[in-house]
Amino acid sequence: MRTESTASENSTASITPAIVCTHGDDVAEVRSEPGYRLSVRFFDGTSGVVDLSALITSANAGVFAELRDQDRFAEVGVELGAVTWSNGLDLAPDAMYVAIRETGSWILC
């Protein structure tokens, strides 16, 4: 029986390209702002504000109550074109994109 592996580490990385989301309505950049707000920019250049203050501070916040902690809220990022947090919460970009294109903001309550 062989004691050494013949597989090279991360061998699929050289075969399978990384998934890159660059469609116009995919989020390209996000920044946390005071008051449970996010500044977002999409790949087509559209940008605006996502206001989560009513949702996060409501009695019905559910899983979003975790984001009341400002440090946790600031851990926002982008993964596969969607706004995400380190605790696994995410916001899909499609409804966000439509609202921001129409009004410049998306308010969640």
ChimeraX attribute file (.defattr): number of C-alpha atoms within 10 A of each C-alpha:
attribute: neighborCount
match mode: 1-to-1
recipient: residues
	/A:1	3
	/A:2	5
	/A:3	5
	/A:4	6
	/A:5	7
	/A:6	7
	/A:7	7
	/A:8	7
	/A:9	8
	/A:10	8
	/A:11	9
	/A:12	9
	/A:13	9
	/A:14	8
	/A:15	8
	/A:16	8
	/A:17	8
	/A:18	8
	/A:19	7
	/A:20	9
	/A:21	15
	/A:22	14
	/A:23	12
	/A:24	14
	/A:25	22
	/A:26	23
	/A:27	29
	/A:28	24
	/A:29	17
	/A:30	21
	/A:31	16
	/A:32	18
	/A:33	15
	/A:34	10
	/A:35	12
	/A:36	20
	/A:37	18
	/A:38	22
	/A:39	15
	/A:40	23
	/A:41	20
	/A:42	23
	/A:43	16
	/A:44	13
	/A:45	12
	/A:46	16
	/A:47	20
	/A:48	21
	/A:49	22
	/A:50	22
	/A:51	19
	/A:52	18
	/A:53	17
	/A:54	15
	/A:55	18
	/A:56	22
	/A:57	15
	/A:58	12
	/A:59	9
	/A:60	12
	/A:61	15
	/A:62	10
	/A:63	10
	/A:64	16
	/A:65	14
	/A:66	14
	/A:67	22
	/A:68	16
	/A:69	11
	/A:70	14
	/A:71	9
	/A:72	13
	/A:73	21
	/A:74	18
	/A:75	14
	/A:76	20
	/A:77	18
	/A:78	18
	/A:79	16
	/A:80	14
	/A:81	23
	/A:82	22
	/A:83	23
	/A:84	18
	/A:85	18
	/A:86	12
	/A:87	13
	/A:88	6
	/A:89	13
	/A:90	16
	/A:91	13
	/A:92	14
	/A:93	15
	/A:94	13
	/A:95	12
	/A:96	25
	/A:97	23
	/A:98	14
	/A:99	16
	/A:100	20
	/A:101	15
	/A:102	9
	/A:103	10
	/A:104	15
	/A:105	20
	/A:106	21
	/A:107	15
	/A:108	12
	/A:109	13
